[in-house]
């Protein structure tokens, strides 16, 4: 480190500082007349003491004046950084597929490589998936990672060593990746030297490559399970594929591998007979001579739901909007739609008396003729969520008394033509304002002509626009704070919106999404439980932590903490694991490690004010056999990656060539200089130096009788 003094004023001012110090010292310790018969000065100091005290006063005063000039200290610090090399080792399970002896020989060579590079003056670090190893013997690396993300490994090195003297990365891998993108798509500021492990010859094997199945099925319904099978070396032979649930065989099919076939598909039809998350297993029965049977089996998890959300669409008369609403709702498999036309036949007009609904859609009801008023009052009395759609047959008097969203005062038989404009202040739904700009291009709706007044708690989704003039009248609004969640579409013509959108975009997405999300918002059931225990995801990967979030509320739904919670988790074999924890304001989560694969049920319980509160649910721990799906090394990708980055590809036996390549090139150390500017007056230790000198001068003067 080198330091220089920089003056912000002329250095000639230093002479002034010295002069001030000298004058001050002379004035303080000027010679005094001697007393008769005495060798001492009047002040009682001898000559040597006087000069010493004057010198201290001179130094202190001069230095204080010097500090007033506010000089700067410039520090230049130079750091020598040796060249760095990172050994990036792919420690996934697929590496050991070619045999442990061959792998141990390669790791021994890499350990020698590491030592030789260190001896040559290079700074060597080791990286694996998820870890950084510094001193561990490379031959002791456990190859247990269940996934391979080579692009993530190299991107992490690039990020961690940004701005440092990293010259080369030695990637030791078989070239197989099953997560992320290909590393050849990345841009790296270092040369990647690749060392290819594994066997590039395809093994004689049968693989269950993938399973295509629904995530959700409804109780009592059939659902398909499609198996995709890849074979190598078994052409002209056959295999058996089995579908099981809880050890019980549900189906069995044979598959024949033709002479030129390497890919086949077959489909099972299963029936959902139990509610909740169900675990199915698809397995190809092992064949003699297979390289591995780990990739012959895959798990399928389905959430079987007991019934759909029941929706009643009650219309006064046939109308194109009714057909449009039917098409929108039937796109969502969670809805069971019941359409009733009041002016139709008796069987078609009246819903079953004993049937309950989760949502009511009223099209032009209440009506001017009073046909549906009695039926409407029956459903409104149950506080069932309602979507009102107004039309030219709507009776606004009963409508105003039946909804908490808006009041409409209009002249009979008078209507207005309006388009919709999205309200950017509406935040309850995740709607894209850019997409909703399409509404301005759609045909106008017919709405009552009159005065619109929003009720307290209502929010506007769409405003009315007449021509190019935006009004403050709502076209689509809702209220989810009232006892009955309600939405109102104040016009008819939804069918023309959908047709025009298809003519403009060849799709029917924007209008359908808007209607679907509004319906979901008003029909969702409010969770009034005081204890809510739930996993942060419905599915976890075997080996990762299962994390539960806990919410606890009092009678007025204020958040509570520090109450002990008991959590019970039951697997498919009815084995129950019990845990106790206490959520706090700082940490309301609970983590469980090392749960084996399978479908689990959980129940959380807590006691609040001598009352027991419970919360239950399900989750899945999935075992992804990604490393078993492909065991054929991809050295071609490693060669391409090395060529793109200025490196070379080496086989396991050519590590000595890699050492010579890395050590023969001139890699000078990098010098990094940093400059700092500091004001001397900010150095705290100078204060104590000045204070000490002043104290010494003052103490000596008092000791010798000065004043």
ZALUMDREN-851665 format. One line per 10 residues: number of its first residue (from 1); their letters; for each residue x, y, z of C-alpha. Coordinates in Angstrom, 2 decimals, padded with zeros to 5 digits. Each point is the difference from the previous one (the first is absolute). Layout:
NUM = A = X,Y,Z  ...
//
This chain:
1 = XXXXXXXXXX = 000.00,000.00,000.00  001.26,003.48,-000.87  -001.29,003.23,001.54  000.39,003.62,-001.11  -001.02,003.31,001.55  -002.12,002.24,-002.21  -000.53,003.66,000.90  -003.24,001.73,-000.88  001.72,003.38,000.41  003.49,001.30,-000.77
11 = XXXXXXXXXX = 002.76,-001.84,001.90  001.45,003.43,000.89  -002.67,000.20,002.69  002.06,-002.55,001.96  002.55,002.75,000.67  -002.81,002.11,001.40  -001.00,-002.89,002.29  003.58,-000.32,001.23  000.21,003.76,000.51  -003.23,000.00,002.04
21 = XXXXXXXXXX = 001.35,-002.82,002.15  003.30,001.79,000.54  -001.64,003.31,000.91  -002.38,-001.75,002.38  002.87,-001.90,001.69  002.18,003.14,000.21  -002.86,001.99,001.52  -000.68,-002.77,002.49  003.61,-000.65,001.00  001.85,003.25,-000.71
31 = XXXXXXXXXX = 003.09,000.61,002.17  -000.78,001.71,003.32  002.38,002.05,002.22  002.01,-002.07,002.41  -000.37,000.53,003.72  002.90,001.49,001.83  002.32,-002.69,001.30  -001.88,-002.73,-001.81  000.86,-002.00,-003.13  -003.67,-000.64,-000.86
41 = XXXXXXXXXX = -002.35,002.00,-002.13  -002.92,001.82,001.49  -002.38,-002.78,-000.88  002.07,-002.56,001.91  001.14,-001.95,-003.16  003.56,-000.59,-000.90  001.13,000.60,-003.55  -000.26,-003.65,-001.14  -003.51,-000.40,001.43  -001.15,003.23,-001.60
51 = XXXXXXXXXX = 001.23,-001.07,-003.43  -001.60,-003.44,000.41  -003.40,001.41,000.98  000.18,002.60,-002.77  000.77,-002.77,-002.52  -003.07,-001.99,001.12  -002.20,003.09,-000.28  001.50,000.74,-003.44  -000.75,-003.52,-001.26  -003.57,-000.05,001.32
61 = XXXXXXXXXX = -000.96,003.44,-001.35  001.72,-000.49,-003.35  -001.65,-003.39,-000.48  -003.44,001.38,000.84  000.49,002.77,-002.54  001.16,-002.63,-002.51  -003.24,-001.96,000.54  -001.99,003.12,-000.80  001.46,-000.18,-003.51  -001.97,-003.31,-000.32
71 = XXXXXXXXXX = 002.70,-002.03,-001.81  -000.92,-003.35,-001.59  001.72,-003.37,000.12  -000.12,-001.99,-003.23  000.51,-003.74,000.57  000.77,-002.25,-002.95  -000.44,-003.69,000.82  001.14,-002.62,-002.51  -001.22,-003.61,000.26  001.65,-002.83,-001.89
81 = XXXXXXXXXX = -002.59,-002.61,-001.06  001.26,-003.35,-001.22  -001.71,-001.67,-002.98  -002.94,-002.12,001.07  -001.24,-003.32,-001.34  -003.28,-001.63,001.06  -000.50,-003.76,-000.17  -003.77,-000.40,-000.60  -000.89,-003.62,000.78  -003.34,-001.47,-001.07
91 = XXXXXXXXXX = -000.93,-002.00,003.11  -003.33,-001.36,-001.28  -001.08,-003.63,000.16  000.44,-000.60,-003.74  003.79,000.34,000.33  000.31,-003.34,001.79  -002.01,-001.86,-002.65  003.17,-001.04,-001.83  001.44,-001.59,003.13  001.74,001.17,003.13
101 = XXXXXXXXXX = 003.52,-001.29,-000.84  000.21,002.13,-003.17  -001.34,002.99,001.91  002.55,-000.45,002.81  002.86,-000.03,-002.52  -001.26,003.24,-001.53  -000.38,001.64,003.42  003.51,-001.02,001.00  001.33,001.65,-003.16  -001.99,003.15,000.82
111 = XXXXXXXXXX = 001.40,000.05,003.53  003.48,-000.11,-001.51  -001.02,002.75,-002.43  -001.13,002.17,002.88  003.29,-000.41,001.84  002.11,000.66,-003.10  -001.90,003.19,-000.80  000.43,001.19,003.57  003.74,-000.72,-000.17  000.21,002.09,-003.18
121 = XXXXXXXXXX = -001.33,003.04,001.87  -003.65,-000.17,-001.04  -002.83,000.54,002.46  -002.25,-003.09,-000.35  -003.57,-000.35,001.33  -002.46,-002.88,-000.37  -003.72,000.39,-000.71  -002.74,-002.61,-000.09  -003.78,000.22,-000.26  -001.03,002.00,003.04
131 = XXXXXXXXXX = 003.39,000.08,001.75  003.46,001.52,-000.05  002.78,-002.37,001.12  003.43,001.33,000.92  002.08,-002.64,001.81  -001.95,-003.24,-000.38  001.60,-002.82,-001.97  -001.72,-000.16,-003.40  -000.20,-003.78,000.22  -002.36,000.41,002.97
141 = XXXXXXXXXX = -002.67,001.99,-001.86  -003.42,-001.72,000.37  -001.74,-000.28,-003.37  -003.52,000.18,001.38  -001.56,003.06,-001.67  -003.34,-000.95,-001.52  000.05,002.67,-002.74  002.59,001.49,-002.36  -000.12,003.71,-000.78  003.27,000.71,-001.80
151 = XXXXXXXXXX = -001.05,003.45,-001.20  -000.90,000.95,003.58  003.39,-001.23,001.24  001.94,002.06,-002.55  -002.25,003.04,000.47  000.59,-000.16,003.75  003.76,-000.04,-000.53  -000.27,002.95,-002.39  -001.97,001.96,002.58  002.17,-000.86,003.01
161 = XXXXXXXXXX = 003.30,000.76,-001.79  -001.11,003.14,-001.81  002.83,002.53,-000.06  002.60,-002.53,001.21  002.95,-001.53,-001.80  -001.77,-003.20,-001.06  001.65,-001.33,-003.16  -001.29,-003.56,-000.39  -002.77,-002.29,001.21  000.61,-003.74,-000.25
171 = XXXXXXXXXX = -003.44,-001.62,-000.38  000.12,-003.69,000.94  -003.28,-001.53,-001.19  -001.69,-002.60,-002.17  -001.82,002.77,-001.89  -003.46,-001.12,001.15  -002.29,002.74,001.32  -003.64,-000.33,001.01  -000.68,003.45,001.42  000.54,003.46,-001.45
181 = XXXXXXXXXX = 001.09,000.69,-003.56  003.01,-001.33,-001.84  003.22,001.64,001.26  000.92,000.66,-003.64  -002.62,002.78,000.03  001.92,001.94,002.65  002.61,002.72,-000.42  002.96,-000.42,002.34  003.00,002.33,000.53  002.36,-002.94,000.59
191 = XXXXXXXXXX = 001.21,-003.00,-001.95  -001.82,-003.24,000.83  002.31,-003.02,-000.17  -002.22,-003.10,-000.03  000.90,-003.48,001.27  -002.42,-002.64,-001.26  -001.06,-002.80,002.34  -002.50,-002.80,-000.51  -000.76,-002.30,-002.90  -001.18,001.42,-003.33
201 = XXXXXXXXXX = -001.29,-003.39,-001.22  -003.76,-000.39,000.40  -000.87,-002.74,002.48  -002.34,-002.90,-000.64  -002.93,001.26,001.98  -003.72,000.71,000.23  -000.96,003.37,001.45  -003.34,001.34,001.14  000.78,003.43,-001.43  -003.09,001.89,001.13
211 = XXXXXXXXXX = -003.56,-000.12,001.31  -002.80,002.21,-001.31  -002.94,000.28,002.41  -002.38,002.58,001.43  000.85,001.72,003.25  -003.70,000.05,001.01  -002.76,-002.57,-000.39  -003.57,-000.04,001.27  -001.34,-002.70,002.24  -001.61,-002.78,-002.06
221 = XXXXXXXXXX = 001.43,001.20,-003.33  002.46,-001.85,-002.21  003.33,001.56,-000.87  002.81,-001.05,-002.37  003.58,-000.83,000.98  002.32,-000.02,-003.01  003.42,-001.67,000.22  002.87,000.90,-002.35  002.58,-002.79,-000.35  003.43,000.11,-001.65
231 = XXXXXXXXXX = 001.96,-003.16,-000.75  003.46,-000.78,-001.30  001.19,-003.50,-000.86  -003.39,-001.65,000.42  -001.31,000.31,-003.58  -002.24,-002.90,-000.95  -000.85,-000.76,003.62  -002.87,000.95,002.30  -000.42,001.34,003.53  -002.79,000.27,002.56
241 = XXXXXXXXXX = -001.13,003.27,001.53  -001.99,000.00,003.26  -002.09,002.69,001.73  -000.30,-000.38,003.79  -001.54,001.88,002.92  001.03,-000.80,003.58  001.47,-003.28,-001.20  -003.22,-001.03,-001.77  000.26,-000.60,-003.73  -002.50,002.10,-001.98
251 = XXXXXXXXXX = 001.07,-000.89,-003.52  002.59,-001.82,-002.07  000.92,000.46,-003.67  002.60,-001.50,-002.33  002.09,002.06,-002.34  001.94,-001.28,-003.01  003.24,001.59,-001.16  000.27,-000.16,-003.78  003.30,-000.30,-001.81  000.14,003.76,-000.60
261 = XXXXXXXXXX = -001.94,001.13,003.06  001.74,001.74,002.88  -003.00,001.98,001.31  -003.45,-001.32,000.92  -003.10,001.23,001.81  -002.89,-001.68,001.76  -002.93,001.29,002.05  -001.73,-001.32,003.11  -003.52,001.04,000.97  -000.41,000.25,003.78
271 = XXXXXXXXXX = -002.96,000.99,002.17  000.21,002.46,002.90  -001.57,-001.93,002.87  001.41,001.87,003.03  000.20,003.66,000.94  003.26,001.84,000.62  003.48,-000.47,-001.42  000.32,-003.48,-001.51  003.30,-001.73,-000.77  000.31,-002.14,-003.12
281 = XXXXXXXXXX = 003.07,-001.85,-001.26  000.76,-000.83,-003.64  002.71,-002.65,-000.44  001.58,-001.85,-002.91  000.76,-003.49,001.27  003.79,-000.60,-000.12  001.41,-001.89,-002.96  003.09,-002.25,000.02  003.12,001.88,-001.07  -001.19,003.50,000.94
291 = XXXXXXXXXX = 002.77,002.42,000.99  -002.11,001.56,002.75  -003.48,-000.56,001.39  -000.13,003.29,001.94  -001.49,001.74,-003.02  -002.78,-002.59,-000.42  -002.33,001.64,002.53  -001.68,003.36,000.45  -002.53,001.36,002.50  -003.21,001.83,-000.83
301 = XXXXXXXXXX = -001.86,002.18,002.52  -003.58,001.21,-000.63  -002.17,002.21,002.14  -003.46,-001.56,-000.07  -002.67,002.62,000.68  -003.47,-000.86,001.29  -002.25,002.02,-002.32  000.28,003.26,-001.89  -001.12,003.49,000.87  -003.68,000.18,-000.90
311 = XXXXXXXXXX = -001.09,003.04,-002.02  -003.61,000.89,-000.92  -000.43,002.17,-003.09  -003.58,001.28,000.22  -001.19,001.98,-003.05  -003.32,001.60,-000.79  000.02,-001.03,-003.67  002.32,-001.52,-002.59  002.80,002.45,-000.76  003.43,-000.11,-001.70
321 = XXXXXXXXXX = 001.58,001.11,003.30  -001.21,-003.22,001.63  001.88,-002.05,-002.59  003.10,002.17,000.49  -000.10,-000.46,003.77  -000.46,-003.75,-000.42  003.11,-000.19,-002.22  002.05,002.06,002.45  -000.95,-002.07,003.05  000.33,-003.38,-001.67
331 = XXXXXXXXXX = 003.66,000.76,-000.76  000.65,-000.39,003.74  -000.28,-003.63,001.10  -000.65,001.06,003.60  -003.48,001.27,-000.88  -003.16,-002.05,-000.32  -002.39,002.25,-001.94  -003.79,-000.17,000.17  -001.76,002.23,-002.58  -003.69,000.85,000.52
341 = XXXXXXXXXX = -002.23,002.16,-002.28  -003.07,001.31,001.87  -002.12,000.39,-003.14  000.77,-003.54,-001.17  -001.88,-003.19,000.78  -000.85,-000.82,003.60  002.75,-002.61,000.27  002.61,002.32,-001.47  -001.02,003.10,001.97  000.05,-001.07,003.64
351 = XXXXXXXXXX = 003.17,-001.20,001.75  -000.34,-002.97,002.39  -001.38,001.21,003.32  002.49,-001.95,002.11  003.12,000.96,-001.95  002.42,002.53,001.44  002.29,002.18,-002.08  003.31,001.72,000.67  -000.67,002.86,-002.46  -003.09,001.47,-001.67
361 = XXXXXXXXXX = 000.17,001.89,-003.31  -003.16,002.01,-000.70  -000.45,001.15,-003.60  -002.67,002.76,-000.28  -001.46,-001.10,003.35  -001.79,001.55,001.92  -002.10,000.67,-003.10  -002.76,002.42,-000.87  -002.64,-002.72,-000.01  000.97,-001.33,003.43
371 = XXXXXXXXXX = 000.37,-003.55,-001.35  003.11,-000.86,001.97  -000.37,002.25,003.06  -001.18,-002.70,002.42  002.74,-002.40,-001.09  002.64,002.70,000.30  -001.02,000.90,003.54  000.34,-003.65,000.99  003.67,-000.09,-001.05  000.80,003.50,001.25
381 = XXXXXXXXXX = -001.21,-000.96,003.46  002.82,-002.57,000.21  002.70,002.64,-000.64  001.20,-001.98,-003.02  002.45,002.07,-002.14  -001.80,001.60,-002.96  001.01,001.46,-003.36  -002.70,002.33,-001.38  -000.04,000.68,-003.75  -002.34,002.81,-001.00
391 = XXXXXXXXXX = -001.96,000.16,-003.24  -002.98,001.71,-001.58  -002.39,-002.28,001.94  001.59,000.66,003.42  -002.13,001.57,002.71  002.22,002.61,001.66  -002.18,000.47,003.11  000.38,-003.57,001.31  003.58,-000.03,-001.28  000.91,003.06,002.12
401 = XXXXXXXXXX = -001.41,-001.59,003.15  001.70,-003.37,-000.68  003.64,000.96,-000.58  002.64,001.77,002.15  002.09,001.16,-003.00  -001.79,002.87,-001.76  -003.25,001.88,-000.32  -001.34,000.76,-003.48  -002.63,002.68,-000.63  -001.01,-000.09,-003.68
411 = XXXXXXXXXX = -002.89,000.89,-002.28  -002.06,-002.97,-001.19  000.86,-001.36,-003.46  003.02,002.31,-000.36  003.48,-001.38,-000.49  003.50,001.16,-000.83  002.80,-001.54,-002.06  003.29,-000.20,001.92  003.35,-001.74,-000.14  002.09,-001.08,002.98
421 = XXXXXXXXXX = 003.11,001.70,001.43  002.08,-001.84,002.61  000.36,001.69,003.39  003.75,000.06,000.70  -000.68,000.55,003.72  -001.67,-003.41,000.26  002.61,-002.31,001.58  -001.98,-002.98,001.33  000.60,-001.99,-003.18  003.24,-000.51,-001.86
431 = XXXXXXXXXX = -001.19,001.40,-003.32  002.29,001.30,-002.74  -001.03,003.59,-000.94  001.87,-000.32,-003.31  -002.15,-002.95,-001.06  -003.20,001.73,001.12  000.67,002.85,-002.41  -001.66,-002.34,-002.49  -003.36,000.95,001.58  000.07,003.36,-001.79
441 = XXXXXXXXXX = -000.15,-001.86,-003.34  -003.01,-002.13,000.91  -003.65,000.78,-000.88  -001.97,002.08,002.51  -002.25,-001.56,002.61  -003.58,001.11,000.61  -000.36,001.45,003.52  -002.86,001.87,001.75  000.14,003.75,-000.66  -000.07,001.84,003.29
451 = XXXXXXXXXX = 001.83,000.62,003.25  002.35,-002.58,001.58  001.01,000.19,003.67  002.52,-002.34,001.62  -000.82,-001.45,003.40  002.54,000.13,002.89  002.64,-002.71,-000.31  -000.45,-000.44,-003.75  002.89,000.05,-002.45  -000.13,000.70,-003.73
461 = XXXXXXXXXX = 001.66,-002.39,-002.43  -001.16,001.70,-003.23  -001.24,003.54,-000.55  -002.47,000.97,-002.72  001.31,001.88,-003.02  -002.39,001.71,-002.42  001.79,000.50,-003.30  003.33,001.52,000.97  -001.26,001.43,003.31  000.83,-001.89,003.18
471 = XXXXXXXXXX = -002.75,000.31,002.60  -000.09,-000.66,003.74  -002.79,-002.56,-000.40  000.89,-003.61,000.79  -000.46,-002.69,-002.63  001.38,-002.91,002.06  000.28,000.32,003.78  000.01,-002.27,003.03  -000.26,-000.02,003.77  001.72,-002.74,001.99
481 = XXXXXXXXXX = -000.37,001.65,003.43  -003.77,-000.40,000.29  -001.50,-003.16,001.58  -000.77,-001.20,-003.53  002.79,000.44,-002.54  -001.52,001.59,-003.09  001.09,001.20,-003.43  -001.98,001.97,-002.59  000.50,000.19,-003.76  -002.24,002.92,-000.89
491 = XXXXXXXXXX = -000.55,-000.88,-003.65  -000.68,-002.70,-002.54  002.14,-000.85,-003.02  002.68,-002.26,001.46  -000.47,-002.33,-002.94  001.00,002.74,-002.48  003.19,000.69,002.02  001.11,-003.62,-000.32  -000.77,-000.15,-003.73  001.87,003.24,-000.72
501 = XXXXXXXXXX = 003.00,-001.07,002.07  000.22,-003.20,-002.03  -000.24,002.00,-003.25  002.86,002.26,001.14  002.34,-002.51,001.66  -001.17,-003.52,-000.99  -000.34,-000.63,003.75  -002.55,000.47,002.76  002.21,000.67,002.98  -000.31,003.58,001.28
511 = XXXXXXXXXX = -003.78,000.14,000.49  -000.16,-003.59,001.28  002.79,000.59,002.51  -001.67,003.17,001.27  -003.35,-001.73,000.57  001.56,-003.13,001.49  002.11,001.92,002.51  -002.94,002.16,001.13  -002.08,-003.15,000.51  002.82,-001.67,001.92
521 = XXXXXXXXXX = 000.43,003.04,002.23  -003.65,000.16,001.07  -000.48,-003.78,000.26  003.12,-000.85,002.00  -000.89,-001.16,003.48  001.43,002.11,002.80  002.25,-001.84,002.40  -001.11,000.89,003.53  002.13,-002.58,001.81  002.03,001.31,002.91
531 = XXXXXXXXXX = 002.82,-002.50,-000.63  001.46,-000.42,-003.46  002.87,-002.41,-000.46  001.05,-000.63,-003.58  003.11,-001.02,-001.98  001.52,002.76,-002.13  -000.41,-002.32,-003.03  -002.18,-002.99,-000.77  002.97,-001.99,-001.32  003.55,-000.40,001.28
541 = XXXXXXXXXX = 002.99,-001.88,-001.37  001.45,-002.87,002.05  002.99,001.30,001.95  -001.17,003.60,000.37  -001.62,001.47,003.10  -003.78,000.00,000.32  -000.92,003.46,001.30  -003.26,000.80,001.77  -001.41,003.50,000.51  -002.14,000.63,003.10
551 = XXXXXXXXXX = -002.62,002.71,000.52  -001.86,000.36,003.29  -002.79,002.53,000.71  -002.12,001.12,002.94  -003.78,000.62,000.00  000.35,003.30,-001.88  002.53,-001.53,-002.39  003.10,001.71,001.32  003.20,-001.99,-000.50  001.18,-002.01,003.01
561 = XXXXXXXXXX = 003.41,-001.49,000.74  001.83,-002.03,002.65  -002.68,-002.69,000.37  001.25,-003.62,-000.22  -001.19,-001.81,-003.13  -000.13,-003.77,-000.45  000.51,-001.29,-003.53  -000.77,-003.59,-001.00  001.05,-001.39,-003.38  -001.32,-003.34,-001.23
571 = XXXXXXXXXX = 001.41,-001.88,-003.00  -001.64,-002.52,-002.33  000.71,-002.85,002.44  -001.82,001.88,002.81  003.27,000.61,001.82  -000.36,003.26,001.93  002.83,002.37,000.88  -000.68,002.62,002.67  001.74,003.35,000.43  -000.38,002.88,002.45
581 = XXXXXXXXXX = 001.08,003.56,-000.72  -000.85,003.56,000.97  -000.44,002.62,-002.75  001.37,003.44,000.86  -000.24,003.44,-001.58  003.54,-000.42,-001.31  -000.53,-003.52,-001.37  -003.42,-001.54,-000.67  001.36,-002.89,-002.07  000.84,-003.58,000.92
591 = XXXXXXXXXX = 002.36,-002.20,-002.03  000.13,-003.79,-000.24  002.96,-001.76,-001.61  000.49,-003.41,-001.60  -003.59,-001.01,-000.65  -000.09,-002.95,-002.42  -002.02,000.17,-003.19  -003.74,-000.47,000.15  -003.33,001.71,000.60  -000.49,001.42,003.50
601 = XXXXXXXXXX = -002.93,001.24,002.05  000.62,002.56,002.72  -001.97,001.46,002.91  000.99,002.97,002.10  -001.65,000.73,003.34  000.26,002.70,002.66  -001.94,000.98,003.11  -001.17,003.62,000.25  -002.10,001.17,002.96  -000.70,-003.63,000.94
611 = XXXXXXXXXX = -001.31,-000.71,-003.51  001.68,-002.36,-002.45  000.62,001.30,-003.53  001.06,-002.30,-002.85  001.26,000.28,-003.56  000.66,-002.86,-002.41  001.07,-000.69,-003.55  002.24,-002.07,-002.25  003.31,000.25,-001.81  002.29,-002.17,-002.10
621 = XXXXXXXXXX = 003.70,-000.84,000.19  001.02,-001.01,-003.51  003.08,-002.06,-000.82  001.31,001.22,-003.35  002.23,-002.62,-001.59  001.48,002.54,-002.41  003.52,-001.38,000.26  -001.19,-003.50,-000.91  -001.83,001.11,-003.16  003.19,000.62,-001.95
631 = XXXXXXXXXX = 003.33,-001.69,000.72  001.67,000.47,-003.40  002.76,002.61,000.25  -000.20,002.99,-002.35  003.62,000.84,-000.81  -001.10,001.82,-003.14  -001.56,002.73,002.12  003.19,000.25,002.07  002.10,000.39,-003.15  -002.30,002.73,-001.29
641 = XXXXXXXXXX = 000.09,001.86,003.33  003.82,-000.11,000.12  000.30,001.20,-003.59  -002.40,002.92,000.59  001.90,001.28,003.03  003.56,-000.48,-001.26  000.68,-003.19,001.94  000.69,-003.60,-000.95  -001.62,-003.37,000.61  001.99,-002.71,001.83
651 = XXXXXXXXXX = -000.70,-003.61,000.77  000.55,-001.40,003.52  003.41,-001.37,-001.05  001.20,003.35,-001.43  000.12,001.95,003.27  003.80,000.43,-000.37  -000.60,001.84,-003.27  -002.44,002.25,001.83  002.63,000.78,002.64  002.56,000.91,-002.66
661 = XXXXXXXXXX = -002.55,002.19,-001.78  -000.95,001.90,003.15  003.56,000.48,001.25  001.81,000.67,-003.28  -001.93,003.13,-000.85  001.17,003.26,001.49  -002.47,001.07,002.65  001.38,003.07,001.76  -001.42,000.97,003.33  -002.44,002.88,-000.14
671 = XXXXXXXXXX = 000.76,003.18,001.89  -002.98,001.81,001.42  000.50,003.48,001.38  -002.40,001.93,002.18  000.38,003.65,000.87  -001.47,001.62,003.08  -000.11,003.69,000.97  -000.34,000.81,003.70  000.12,003.27,001.92  002.74,-000.03,002.64
681 = XXXXXXXXXX = -002.26,001.82,002.42  -002.26,-003.09,000.06  002.75,-002.21,001.44  -001.08,-000.51,003.59  003.40,-001.02,001.29  001.37,003.47,-000.86  -002.38,001.49,002.56  001.54,-002.11,002.74  003.54,000.88,-001.16  -000.73,003.74,000.20
691 = XXXXXXXXXX = -001.80,-000.45,003.31  002.95,-001.96,001.42  002.56,002.64,-001.07  -002.13,002.82,001.43  -000.49,-001.95,003.25  003.75,-000.62,000.34  000.77,003.68,-000.57  -002.68,001.11,002.46  001.06,-002.57,002.63  003.69,000.93,-000.17
701 = XXXXXXX = -000.81,003.68,000.20  -002.07,-000.55,003.14  002.63,-002.34,001.46  002.70,002.63,-000.32  -002.19,002.67,001.47  -001.16,001.71,-003.16  -003.36,001.72,-000.42
//
